[in-house]
Amino acid sequence: MNKFKAKKLGLKRRQRRIRAKIFGTAERPRLSVHRTNSNIYAQLINDVEAQTICTASTLDAEFKATGKVASNKEAAEFVGELVAKRAIEKGVTVVTFDRGGRLYHGRVKALADGARNAGLKF
């Protein structure tokens, strides 16, 4: 097995382990984070009804209007603030954080801090 396949399998294993413990409801949806090398995505998910409540990413028009680079911590913090603002508009203030198998460090932590600063509790 090559090292890239091993890394991908390790990430999938960590994702499954985290998702076994975290579950989103209508009162406390799951804030799921997906990170790639060039972008970061966040979405609020109600797992009971299998519904996405709101999303935000570095591909949104609001982010692109800022002219920032999409692959750094400042961008992740902006996306966190954006998803929190959209969640509060939908009436959600408390969430469960799903880091998606990644370390709580760097861009994932910056997104979480941005969401907390904008008013989400987790």
Backbone as JSON Lines, residues from 0, in Angstrom:
{"i":0,"aa":"M","n":[0.85,-1.18,0.0],"ca":[0.0,0.0,0.0],"c":[0.89,1.24,0.0]}
{"i":1,"aa":"N","n":[0.58,2.17,-0.88],"ca":[1.4,3.38,-0.92],"c":[0.98,4.33,0.2]}
{"i":2,"aa":"K","n":[1.81,5.33,0.45],"ca":[1.59,6.19,1.62],"c":[0.35,7.07,1.48]}
{"i":3,"aa":"F","n":[-0.04,7.44,0.25],"ca":[-1.21,8.28,0.07],"c":[-2.49,7.5,0.38]}
{"i":4,"aa":"K","n":[-2.51,6.24,-0.03],"ca":[-3.66,5.4,0.26],"c":[-3.77,5.15,1.77]}
{"i":5,"aa":"A","n":[-2.63,4.97,2.42],"ca":[-2.62,4.74,3.87],"c":[-3.11,5.98,4.61]}
{"i":6,"aa":"K","n":[-2.72,7.17,4.15],"ca":[-3.18,8.4,4.78],"c":[-4.68,8.57,4.62]}
{"i":7,"aa":"K","n":[-5.18,8.26,3.44],"ca":[-6.62,8.37,3.17],"c":[-7.41,7.39,4.04]}
{"i":8,"aa":"L","n":[-6.92,6.16,4.17],"ca":[-7.59,5.18,5.0],"c":[-7.57,5.59,6.47]}
{"i":9,"aa":"G","n":[-6.47,6.17,6.93],"ca":[-6.4,6.65,8.3],"c":[-7.4,7.76,8.56]}
{"i":10,"aa":"L","n":[-7.54,8.68,7.61],"ca":[-8.51,9.77,7.74],"c":[-9.93,9.2,7.8]}
{"i":11,"aa":"K","n":[-10.25,8.26,6.93],"ca":[-11.58,7.64,6.93],"c":[-11.86,6.93,8.26]}
{"i":12,"aa":"R","n":[-10.84,6.27,8.81],"ca":[-11.0,5.57,10.09],"c":[-11.27,6.57,11.22]}
{"i":13,"aa":"R","n":[-10.56,7.68,11.23],"ca":[-10.79,8.71,12.25],"c":[-12.17,9.34,12.09]}
{"i":14,"aa":"Q","n":[-12.59,9.56,10.84],"ca":[-13.93,10.12,10.61],"c":[-15.02,9.2,11.15]}
{"i":15,"aa":"R","n":[-14.89,7.9,10.9],"ca":[-15.88,6.94,11.4],"c":[-15.9,6.91,12.92]}
{"i":16,"aa":"R","n":[-14.73,6.97,13.53],"ca":[-14.64,6.93,15.0],"c":[-15.3,8.15,15.62]}
{"i":17,"aa":"I","n":[-15.1,9.32,15.01],"ca":[-15.71,10.55,15.52],"c":[-17.21,10.53,15.31]}
{"i":18,"aa":"R","n":[-17.66,10.09,14.12],"ca":[-19.09,10.1,13.81],"c":[-19.86,9.08,14.64]}
{"i":19,"aa":"A","n":[-19.18,8.07,15.19],"ca":[-19.86,7.11,16.06],"c":[-20.28,7.78,17.36]}
{"i":20,"aa":"K","n":[-19.62,8.86,17.74],"ca":[-19.88,9.52,19.01],"c":[-20.68,10.81,18.86]}
{"i":21,"aa":"I","n":[-20.65,11.43,17.69],"ca":[-21.28,12.74,17.47],"c":[-22.53,12.57,16.62]}
{"i":22,"aa":"F","n":[-23.62,13.2,17.07],"ca":[-24.89,13.1,16.36],"c":[-25.6,14.43,16.45]}
{"i":23,"aa":"G","n":[-26.09,14.95,15.33],"ca":[-26.76,16.24,15.31],"c":[-28.26,16.1,15.39]}
{"i":24,"aa":"T","n":[-28.89,16.96,16.19],"ca":[-30.35,16.98,16.3],"c":[-30.85,18.34,15.85]}
{"i":25,"aa":"A","n":[-32.16,18.52,15.87],"ca":[-32.73,19.81,15.47],"c":[-32.34,20.89,16.47]}
{"i":26,"aa":"E","n":[-32.28,20.55,17.77],"ca":[-31.93,21.53,18.79],"c":[-30.43,21.8,18.84]}
{"i":27,"aa":"R","n":[-29.63,20.75,18.54],"ca":[-28.17,20.87,18.58],"c":[-27.58,20.18,17.35]}
{"i":28,"aa":"P","n":[-27.57,20.88,16.2],"ca":[-27.05,20.25,14.98],"c":[-25.53,20.09,15.02]}
{"i":29,"aa":"R","n":[-25.05,19.29,14.09],"ca":[-23.62,19.01,13.99],"c":[-22.98,20.02,13.06]}
{"i":30,"aa":"L","n":[-21.92,20.7,13.52],"ca":[-21.14,21.61,12.69],"c":[-20.0,20.79,12.09]}
{"i":31,"aa":"S","n":[-20.16,20.39,10.85],"ca":[-19.2,19.53,10.16],"c":[-18.21,20.39,9.37]}
{"i":32,"aa":"V","n":[-16.92,20.06,9.51],"ca":[-15.86,20.8,8.82],"c":[-15.17,19.87,7.84]}
{"i":33,"aa":"H","n":[-15.01,20.32,6.62],"ca":[-14.26,19.59,5.59],"c":[-13.16,20.51,5.08]}
{"i":34,"aa":"R","n":[-11.93,20.02,5.12],"ca":[-10.79,20.84,4.72],"c":[-10.05,20.17,3.57]}
{"i":35,"aa":"T","n":[-9.73,20.96,2.55],"ca":[-8.86,20.49,1.48],"c":[-7.63,21.39,1.48]}
{"i":36,"aa":"N","n":[-6.71,21.13,0.58],"ca":[-5.52,21.97,0.53],"c":[-5.84,23.4,0.11]}
{"i":37,"aa":"S","n":[-6.88,23.58,-0.68],"ca":[-7.16,24.91,-1.22],"c":[-8.41,25.58,-0.66]}
{"i":38,"aa":"N","n":[-9.32,24.85,-0.02],"ca":[-10.57,25.43,0.48],"c":[-10.96,24.81,1.81]}
{"i":39,"aa":"I","n":[-11.93,25.43,2.47],"ca":[-12.5,24.88,3.69],"c":[-14.01,25.06,3.63]}
{"i":40,"aa":"Y","n":[-14.73,24.06,4.1],"ca":[-16.19,24.03,4.02],"c":[-16.75,23.74,5.4]}
{"i":41,"aa":"A","n":[-17.88,24.35,5.74],"ca":[-18.56,24.07,7.0],"c":[-20.06,23.97,6.73]}
{"i":42,"aa":"Q","n":[-20.7,23.04,7.42],"ca":[-22.14,22.94,7.28],"c":[-22.76,22.46,8.58]}
{"i":43,"aa":"L","n":[-23.98,22.92,8.83],"ca":[-24.76,22.49,9.98],"c":[-25.71,21.41,9.52]}
{"i":44,"aa":"I","n":[-25.69,20.26,10.2],"ca":[-26.45,19.11,9.76],"c":[-27.34,18.6,10.89]}
{"i":45,"aa":"N","n":[-28.61,18.37,10.58],"ca":[-29.55,17.7,11.47],"c":[-29.57,16.25,11.05]}
{"i":46,"aa":"D","n":[-28.92,15.36,11.81],"ca":[-28.81,13.96,11.43],"c":[-30.11,13.2,11.61]}
{"i":47,"aa":"V","n":[-31.01,13.67,12.45],"ca":[-32.28,12.98,12.67],"c":[-33.1,13.0,11.38]}
{"i":48,"aa":"E","n":[-33.17,14.16,10.74],"ca":[-33.94,14.29,9.51],"c":[-33.06,14.26,8.26]}
{"i":49,"aa":"A","n":[-31.77,14.06,8.42],"ca":[-30.81,14.04,7.31],"c":[-30.91,15.31,6.49]}
{"i":50,"aa":"Q","n":[-30.9,16.47,7.16],"ca":[-31.04,17.76,6.51],"c":[-29.84,18.64,6.79]}
{"i":51,"aa":"T","n":[-29.44,19.4,5.79],"ca":[-28.43,20.42,5.97],"c":[-29.14,21.74,6.26]}
{"i":52,"aa":"I","n":[-28.81,22.36,7.39],"ca":[-29.49,23.59,7.81],"c":[-28.89,24.79,7.09]}
{"i":53,"aa":"C","n":[-27.56,24.91,7.11],"ca":[-26.89,25.99,6.38],"c":[-25.45,25.59,6.1]}
{"i":54,"aa":"T","n":[-24.85,26.27,5.13],"ca":[-23.47,25.98,4.74],"c":[-22.7,27.28,4.56]}
{"i":55,"aa":"A","n":[-21.39,27.14,4.55],"ca":[-20.49,28.25,4.21],"c":[-19.17,27.65,3.77]}
{"i":56,"aa":"S","n":[-18.51,28.31,2.85],"ca":[-17.21,27.84,2.39],"c":[-16.43,29.0,1.78]}
{"i":57,"aa":"T","n":[-15.21,28.7,1.42],"ca":[-14.38,29.72,0.77],"c":[-14.75,29.9,-0.69]}
{"i":58,"aa":"L","n":[-15.71,29.12,-1.18],"ca":[-16.18,29.27,-2.56],"c":[-17.42,30.16,-2.65]}
{"i":59,"aa":"D","n":[-17.97,30.6,-1.49],"ca":[-19.14,31.47,-1.49],"c":[-18.81,32.84,-2.06]}
{"i":60,"aa":"A","n":[-19.84,33.48,-2.6],"ca":[-19.66,34.81,-3.19],"c":[-19.26,35.84,-2.12]}
{"i":61,"aa":"E","n":[-19.78,35.69,-0.9],"ca":[-19.43,36.63,0.17],"c":[-17.94,36.56,0.49]}
{"i":62,"aa":"F","n":[-17.38,35.36,0.46],"ca":[-15.95,35.23,0.72],"c":[-15.13,35.74,-0.45]}
{"i":63,"aa":"K","n":[-15.53,35.41,-1.66],"ca":[-14.77,35.83,-2.85],"c":[-14.75,37.34,-2.99]}
{"i":64,"aa":"A","n":[-15.8,38.02,-2.49],"ca":[-15.84,39.48,-2.56],"c":[-14.78,40.13,-1.69]}
{"i":65,"aa":"T","n":[-14.29,39.41,-0.67],"ca":[-13.27,39.97,0.21],"c":[-11.9,39.99,-0.47]}
{"i":66,"aa":"G","n":[-11.67,39.09,-1.41],"ca":[-10.38,39.04,-2.1],"c":[-9.29,38.35,-1.32]}
{"i":67,"aa":"K","n":[-9.65,37.62,-0.26],"ca":[-8.67,36.91,0.57],"c":[-8.25,35.61,-0.08]}
{"i":68,"aa":"V","n":[-7.12,35.08,0.37],"ca":[-6.66,33.77,-0.06],"c":[-7.5,32.72,0.65]}
{"i":69,"aa":"A","n":[-7.91,31.67,-0.06],"ca":[-8.86,30.7,0.5],"c":[-8.22,29.61,1.34]}
{"i":70,"aa":"S","n":[-6.9,29.52,1.39],"ca":[-6.27,28.38,2.04],"c":[-5.44,28.78,3.27]}
{"i":71,"aa":"N","n":[-5.91,29.76,4.05],"ca":[-5.18,30.1,5.26],"c":[-6.12,30.25,6.44]}
{"i":72,"aa":"K","n":[-5.55,30.53,7.63],"ca":[-6.36,30.59,8.84],"c":[-7.34,31.75,8.85]}
{"i":73,"aa":"E","n":[-6.97,32.87,8.24],"ca":[-7.89,34.01,8.19],"c":[-9.14,33.66,7.4]}
{"i":74,"aa":"A","n":[-8.97,32.93,6.32],"ca":[-10.11,32.49,5.52],"c":[-10.99,31.54,6.32]}
{"i":75,"aa":"A","n":[-10.37,30.62,7.06],"ca":[-11.13,29.67,7.86],"c":[-11.91,30.4,8.95]}
{"i":76,"aa":"E","n":[-11.32,31.4,9.55],"ca":[-12.03,32.17,10.58],"c":[-13.22,32.9,9.98]}
{"i":77,"aa":"F","n":[-13.05,33.45,8.78],"ca":[-14.14,34.14,8.1],"c":[-15.28,33.18,7.8]}
{"i":78,"aa":"V","n":[-14.96,31.96,7.37],"ca":[-15.98,30.96,7.07],"c":[-16.71,30.57,8.35]}
{"i":79,"aa":"G","n":[-15.98,30.47,9.46],"ca":[-16.62,30.17,10.75],"c":[-17.6,31.25,11.15]}
{"i":80,"aa":"E","n":[-17.21,32.51,10.97],"ca":[-18.11,33.61,11.29],"c":[-19.33,33.6,10.36]}
{"i":81,"aa":"L","n":[-19.1,33.29,9.1],"ca":[-20.18,33.26,8.12],"c":[-21.2,32.17,8.42]}
{"i":82,"aa":"V","n":[-20.73,30.97,8.76],"ca":[-21.66,29.88,9.07],"c":[-22.39,30.17,10.37]}
{"i":83,"aa":"A","n":[-21.73,30.81,11.33],"ca":[-22.39,31.16,12.59],"c":[-23.48,32.2,12.36]}
{"i":84,"aa":"K","n":[-23.19,33.18,11.52],"ca":[-24.19,34.21,11.21],"c":[-25.41,33.59,10.55]}
{"i":85,"aa":"R","n":[-25.19,32.67,9.61],"ca":[-26.3,32.02,8.93],"c":[-27.08,31.1,9.88]}
{"i":86,"aa":"A","n":[-26.37,30.46,10.81],"ca":[-27.04,29.58,11.77],"c":[-27.92,30.37,12.72]}
{"i":87,"aa":"I","n":[-27.42,31.5,13.18],"ca":[-28.19,32.34,14.11],"c":[-29.44,32.88,13.41]}
{"i":88,"aa":"E","n":[-29.33,33.2,12.12],"ca":[-30.5,33.63,11.35],"c":[-31.56,32.53,11.29]}
{"i":89,"aa":"K","n":[-31.12,31.26,11.28],"ca":[-32.05,30.12,11.25],"c":[-32.52,29.73,12.65]}
{"i":90,"aa":"G","n":[-32.02,30.39,13.69],"ca":[-32.46,30.11,15.05],"c":[-31.61,29.09,15.79]}
{"i":91,"aa":"V","n":[-30.42,28.78,15.31],"ca":[-29.54,27.81,15.95],"c":[-28.44,28.56,16.7]}
{"i":92,"aa":"T","n":[-28.28,28.26,17.99],"ca":[-27.21,28.91,18.76],"c":[-26.25,27.91,19.38]}
{"i":93,"aa":"V","n":[-26.68,26.64,19.55],"ca":[-25.84,25.61,20.17],"c":[-25.62,24.5,19.15]}
{"i":94,"aa":"V","n":[-24.35,24.1,18.96],"ca":[-24.02,23.06,17.99],"c":[-23.06,22.05,18.61]}
{"i":95,"aa":"T","n":[-22.87,20.94,17.91],"ca":[-21.86,19.95,18.24],"c":[-20.8,20.03,17.15]}
{"i":96,"aa":"F","n":[-19.53,20.11,17.53],"ca":[-18.46,20.31,16.56],"c":[-17.93,18.98,16.06]}
{"i":97,"aa":"D","n":[-17.88,18.82,14.74],"ca":[-17.34,17.63,14.08],"c":[-16.14,18.06,13.26]}
{"i":98,"aa":"R","n":[-14.95,17.71,13.7],"ca":[-13.73,18.17,13.03],"c":[-13.37,17.34,11.8]}
{"i":99,"aa":"G","n":[-14.17,16.35,11.49],"ca":[-14.0,15.59,10.26],"c":[-12.74,14.75,10.18]}
{"i":100,"aa":"G","n":[-12.26,14.26,11.29],"ca":[-11.07,13.42,11.29],"c":[-9.76,14.18,11.3]}
{"i":101,"aa":"R","n":[-9.81,15.47,11.23],"ca":[-8.6,16.29,11.24],"c":[-8.24,16.69,12.67]}
{"i":102,"aa":"L","n":[-7.0,17.07,12.89],"ca":[-6.58,17.57,14.19],"c":[-7.25,18.91,14.48]}
{"i":103,"aa":"Y","n":[-7.56,19.15,15.74],"ca":[-8.11,20.44,16.15],"c":[-6.94,21.41,16.25]}
{"i":104,"aa":"H","n":[-6.52,21.9,15.1],"ca":[-5.3,22.69,15.0],"c":[-5.33,23.45,13.69]}
{"i":105,"aa":"G","n":[-4.72,24.6,13.64],"ca":[-4.6,25.32,12.38],"c":[-5.92,25.84,11.87]}
{"i":106,"aa":"R","n":[-6.25,25.48,10.63],"ca":[-7.45,26.02,9.98],"c":[-8.74,25.51,10.62]}
{"i":107,"aa":"V","n":[-8.75,24.26,11.1],"ca":[-9.94,23.73,11.75],"c":[-10.21,24.49,13.05]}
{"i":108,"aa":"K","n":[-9.17,24.76,13.81],"ca":[-9.32,25.53,15.05],"c":[-9.72,26.97,14.75]}
{"i":109,"aa":"A","n":[-9.17,27.56,13.7],"ca":[-9.51,28.93,13.33],"c":[-10.98,29.03,12.95]}
{"i":110,"aa":"L","n":[-11.5,28.03,12.24],"ca":[-12.92,28.03,11.89],"c":[-13.78,27.95,13.16]}
{"i":111,"aa":"A","n":[-13.39,27.09,14.09],"ca":[-14.15,26.95,15.33],"c":[-14.11,28.25,16.14]}
{"i":112,"aa":"D","n":[-12.96,28.89,16.2],"ca":[-12.84,30.16,16.94],"c":[-13.69,31.25,16.3]}
{"i":113,"aa":"G","n":[-13.72,31.29,14.98],"ca":[-14.54,32.26,14.28],"c":[-16.02,32.05,14.55]}
{"i":114,"aa":"A","n":[-16.44,30.79,14.58],"ca":[-17.85,30.49,14.87],"c":[-18.2,30.86,16.3]}
{"i":115,"aa":"R","n":[-17.28,30.61,17.23],"ca":[-17.53,30.97,18.63],"c":[-17.61,32.49,18.79]}
{"i":116,"aa":"N","n":[-16.71,33.21,18.13],"ca":[-16.7,34.67,18.23],"c":[-17.97,35.28,17.66]}
{"i":117,"aa":"A","n":[-18.57,34.62,16.68],"ca":[-19.8,35.13,16.05],"c":[-21.07,34.75,16.81]}
{"i":118,"aa":"G","n":[-20.94,33.91,17.87],"ca":[-22.08,33.64,18.71],"c":[-22.53,32.2,18.86]}
{"i":119,"aa":"L","n":[-21.89,31.25,18.16],"ca":[-22.27,29.85,18.35],"c":[-21.63,29.31,19.63]}
{"i":120,"aa":"K","n":[-22.35,28.39,20.29],"ca":[-21.83,27.77,21.52],"c":[-21.61,26.3,21.26]}
{"i":121,"aa":"F","n":[-20.4,25.84,21.59],"ca":[-20.07,24.41,21.55],"c":[-18.82,24.14,22.36]}
